[in-house]
Amino acid sequence: MDRYSIGKNLRQCRLAKKMRQEDLAEKTNLSPNYIGMIERGEKLPALDTFIDILNALDASADVVLADVLNARYDIKTSLISEKVQKLSSKEQKTVLDIVDAVIKNF
């Protein structure tokens, strides 16, 4: 299992929430040092700790585990779809035109 990818993704979720390691540590009853070790890939949290971290970050496990799951392309496709759905109709058409152009060049 790629501890670094999991830690990196957890860090990205934390930063997206504008949280410091200390904030996350307080919400999960963990030490800031332990949070840092997880984010650097030095430690892999136990399942219950992982769930506590995800809940504190209001993050989805599939997002955090996307780089290590076998179904990662399905997950990434789903994430892309979610992002595109948030765009205006005109922006969605532009994105689809770009994707079509890229696919035609393969």
Secondary structure, DSSP 8 states (H G I E B T S, - for coil): --HHHHHHHHHHHHHHTT--HHHHHHHHT--HHHHHHHHTTS----HHHHHHHHHHHT--HHHHTTTTSTTHHHHHHHHHHHHHHTS-HHHHHHHHHHHHHHHHT-
